[in-house]
Amino acid sequence: TWGSPITCNQNESDIVMSWFNWDRHFDAKITQDSFIKGREPCPYRVLDDCGGAFAMGVVAGSMWHFGKGCWQAPRTQGARTILRLGTDLMKQRAPVVGGNFAVWGLTFSAVECFLISYRRRDDWLNSVLSGGLAGGMLAGRGGRNAIIRSGLFGAALLGFIELSQYLFIKSQSQMQQKMKHMEVPAPPSKGEPQHTRRSIKQELDFIPQI
């Protein structure tokens, strides 16, 4: 009846609480792989990617539509009017671009978290497959050709990003290895010193005597 408290048995309570206990679905190995890649673990990754994509879309859309509005403004107007027209177009279209980016980031991250939970690993293949599936899902209203084209574009884009990230991490590790070899060795704790007074004087013989 209306107004009476809702009661549930122990099994129903455990099922409900299991959905809110996100850490139970992802083991420590997957979480460690996510931190190595520099990304948040699931499901926090969904919110992080959605917010980051929205911010990226707003910034890119503001720059693009501000320049477009200034370019399409009549040249007979003054500079103040041209800037005002560019600002008005930026205010109208930049949030729309940010929303589109946020929807793409939300879909991509949700699919990626599902693949991570299914495959029990967080690697580059999840990102590539998520990019293709997200692009195809968002282009579903355009027909089969649009789904295939958007899916291939999303997979290729994420593959390029993953390859660039792999090459960057590899170059950074190689540079760190070179820096370790270039470090000055510590002085010996036992035995004779490496440089005596006579050897230092011989090295400094090129200094002219005054």
Backbone hydrogen bonds, N-H to C=O, Kabsch-Sander energy under -0.5 kcal/mol:
donor,donor_aa,acceptor,acceptor_aa,energy
4,S,1,T,-1.4
13,S,9,N,-1.8
14,D,10,Q,-2.2
15,I,11,N,-2.1
16,V,12,E,-2.2
17,M,13,S,-2.4
18,S,14,D,-1.6
19,W,15,I,-1.0
19,W,16,V,-0.6
20,F,16,V,-0.8
21,N,17,M,-1.1
22,W,20,F,-1.6
24,R,21,N,-1.1
25,H,22,W,-1.7
26,F,23,D,-0.7
31,T,27,D,-1.7
32,Q,28,A,-2.4
33,D,29,K,-2.1
34,S,30,I,-2.0
35,F,31,T,-2.0
36,I,32,Q,-2.0
37,K,33,D,-1.8
38,G,35,F,-0.8
39,R,34,S,-2.6
44,Y,41,P,-0.7
45,R,41,P,-1.0
46,V,43,P,-1.3
47,L,43,P,-0.8
48,D,44,Y,-2.1
49,D,45,R,-2.9
50,C,46,V,-2.2
51,G,47,L,-2.5
52,G,48,D,-2.4
53,A,49,D,-2.6
54,F,50,C,-2.1
55,A,51,G,-2.3
56,M,52,G,-2.4
57,G,53,A,-2.6
58,V,54,F,-2.5
59,V,55,A,-2.3
60,A,56,M,-2.7
61,G,57,G,-2.8
62,S,58,V,-2.3
63,M,59,V,-2.1
64,W,60,A,-2.5
65,H,61,G,-2.6
66,F,62,S,-1.8
67,G,63,M,-2.0
68,K,64,W,-2.3
69,G,65,H,-2.5
70,C,66,F,-2.1
71,W,67,G,-2.0
72,Q,68,K,-2.3
73,A,69,G,-0.8
77,Q,74,P,-1.2
82,I,78,G,-2.1
83,L,79,A,-2.3
84,R,80,R,-1.9
85,L,81,T,-2.4
86,G,82,I,-2.2
87,T,83,L,-2.3
88,D,84,R,-2.4
89,L,85,L,-2.2
90,M,86,G,-1.9
91,K,87,T,-2.3
92,Q,88,D,-1.7
93,R,89,L,-2.4
94,A,90,M,-2.1
97,V,93,R,-2.1
98,G,94,A,-2.4
99,G,95,P,-2.3
100,N,96,V,-2.2
101,F,97,V,-2.3
102,A,98,G,-2.3
103,V,99,G,-2.3
104,W,100,N,-2.1
105,G,101,F,-2.7
106,L,102,A,-2.6
107,T,103,V,-2.5
108,F,104,W,-2.7
109,S,105,G,-2.4
110,A,106,L,-2.2
111,V,107,T,-2.3
112,E,108,F,-2.3
113,C,109,S,-2.6
114,F,110,A,-1.8
115,L,111,V,-2.3
116,I,112,E,-2.5
117,S,113,C,-2.3
118,Y,114,F,-1.9
119,R,115,L,-3.2
120,R,116,I,-1.8
121,R,116,I,-0.5
123,D,121,R,-0.6
126,N,123,D,-0.7
127,S,123,D,-0.9
128,V,124,W,-2.1
129,L,125,L,-2.5
130,S,126,N,-2.3
131,G,127,S,-2.4
132,G,128,V,-2.1
133,L,129,L,-2.6
134,A,130,S,-2.7
135,G,131,G,-2.1
136,G,132,G,-2.2
137,M,133,L,-2.5
138,L,134,A,-2.3
139,A,135,G,-1.1
140,G,137,M,-1.2
142,G,139,A,-1.3
143,G,140,G,-0.9
147,I,143,G,-2.0
148,I,144,R,-2.5
149,R,145,N,-2.6
150,S,146,A,-2.7
151,G,147,I,-2.4
152,L,148,I,-2.5
153,F,149,R,-2.2
154,G,150,S,-2.6
155,A,151,G,-2.3
156,A,152,L,-2.6
157,L,153,F,-2.5
158,L,154,G,-2.4
159,G,155,A,-2.3
160,F,156,A,-2.3
161,I,157,L,-2.1
162,E,158,L,-2.6
163,L,159,G,-2.3
164,S,160,F,-2.4
165,Q,161,I,-2.3
166,Y,162,E,-2.3
167,L,163,L,-2.4
168,F,164,S,-2.2
169,I,165,Q,-2.4
170,K,166,Y,-2.3
171,S,167,L,-2.3
172,Q,168,F,-2.2
173,S,169,I,-2.2
174,Q,170,K,-2.1
175,M,171,S,-2.1
176,Q,172,Q,-2.1
177,Q,173,S,-2.0
178,K,174,Q,-2.0
179,M,175,M,-2.2
180,K,176,Q,-1.8
181,H,177,Q,-1.6
182,M,178,K,-1.5
183,E,180,K,-0.8
200,I,196,T,-2.0
201,K,197,R,-1.8
202,Q,198,R,-2.1
203,E,199,S,-1.8
204,L,200,I,-1.4
205,D,202,Q,-1.1
207,I,204,L,-1.2
